[in-house]
């Protein structure tokens, strides 16, 4: 039996949510699939996205929900903020589990050791370490969180 793609899983879950009249889940999945389809037709030629590319679209949509929830909460619109957090919760079900601080720190330590072996030290190693870490975390940690942790690690030596 062929493995189901992430996009197919989203479509199947949308159908299930619609049948069970789960309005929040159906609306969120509809929005996610629309973003995936928009990405597929962007550029010079339409193409089918890989699971990795679909995951990046979902991460981008999750980030939008998180930022919108913060903005709504800051503006005193608790109901809208809650809706965004609920949508974020649905999307997080399709994303890989985030790295713990210990796991991220371990990956950064390994990357710093490699960069130091290549003669890079201090903040001069930032770019090389960031590139290595991003390749290993594969969307399981936010870029800002990675950068802050790498910077802190490089400044402490």
Rosetta blueprint (number, residue, H / E / L):
1 X L
2 X L
3 X L
4 X L
5 X L
6 X H
7 X H
8 X H
9 X H
10 X H
11 X H
12 X H
13 X H
14 X H
15 X H
16 X H
17 X H
18 X H
19 X H
20 X L
21 X L
22 X L
23 X H
24 X H
25 X H
26 X H
27 X H
28 X H
29 X H
30 X H
31 X H
32 X H
33 X H
34 X H
35 X H
36 X H
37 X H
38 X H
39 X H
40 X H
41 X H
42 X L
43 X L
44 X L
45 X L
46 X L
47 X L
48 X L
49 X L
50 X L
51 X H
52 X H
53 X H
54 X H
55 X H
56 X H
57 X H
58 X H
59 X H
60 X H
61 X H
62 X H
63 X H
64 X H
65 X H
66 X H
67 X H
68 X H
69 X H
70 X H
71 X H
72 X H
73 X H
74 X H
75 X L
76 X L
77 X L
78 X H
79 X H
80 X H
81 X H
82 X H
83 X H
84 X H
85 X H
86 X H
87 X H
88 X H
89 X H
90 X H
91 X H
92 X H
93 X L
94 X L
95 X L
96 X L
97 X L
98 X L
99 X L
100 X L
101 X H
102 X H
103 X H
104 X H
105 X H
106 X H
107 X H
108 X H
109 X H
110 X H
111 X H
112 X H
113 X H
114 X H
115 X H
116 X H
117 X H
118 X L
119 X L
120 X L
121 X L
122 X H
123 X H
124 X H
125 X H
126 X H
127 X H
128 X H
129 X H
130 X H
131 X H
132 X H
133 X H
134 X H
135 X H
136 X H
137 X H
138 X L
139 X L
140 X L
141 X L
142 X L
143 X H
144 X H
145 X H
146 X H
147 X H
148 X H
149 X H
150 X H
151 X H
152 X H
153 X H
154 X H
155 X H
156 X H
157 X L
